[in-house]
Structures are given as structure tokens and as C-alpha cells.
Amino acid sequence: MAFSQKVTCDVCGIERGPSNHWILYIIAPAGNIIFSAWDASYRITGHLCGSGCAAKLLSQKIEEWRYNNSAVSGIAAGSAGA
């Protein structure tokens, strides 16, 4: 009997069916996102049900980067005047 792993989209939560348009992603320690075509042999990745959820994840990460960069810039500007 073959083992079948349940896979769900990390953004919307939908369960993977027989479709083949799923996308894998990895968020590297530096915060970089790497997208990849579906390959069932990849185990240490995130799962996205399609380009719409990939775009949502990318948008969320861009906002995080902007927030983090503005916070760092604010700290640097505050310390420069001290």
C-alpha cells in the first residue's frame, strides 16, 4: 500500500487534488523566497495551490521587507542624530 501525504496550500488552506499547477517555495534564512515547479520528491518546502496564492505570499513578504527596512532606517536615523 502506498503512503499518500495530505498536502494543503500554505496561503488558502485548500487540499491538493489531482491538478498539476501547484507551486513549491522555500523562504531562505535571509528572507529570500525561491519558487519552484511542483516536484513530489521535495520535502522541505512550502506548498501553494497556484499563481494567485504565490502572488499573495510574495505580496506579504514584500510588505514585511518594507516594514523591516523602514524600521531599520528609522533606528539608524534616530541614532545618527544622537
Secondary structure, 3 states (H helix, E strand, C coil): CCCCCCCECCCCCCECCCCCCCEEEEECCCCCEEEEECCCCCCCCEEECCHHHHHHHHHHHHHHHHHHHHHHHHHHHHHHCC
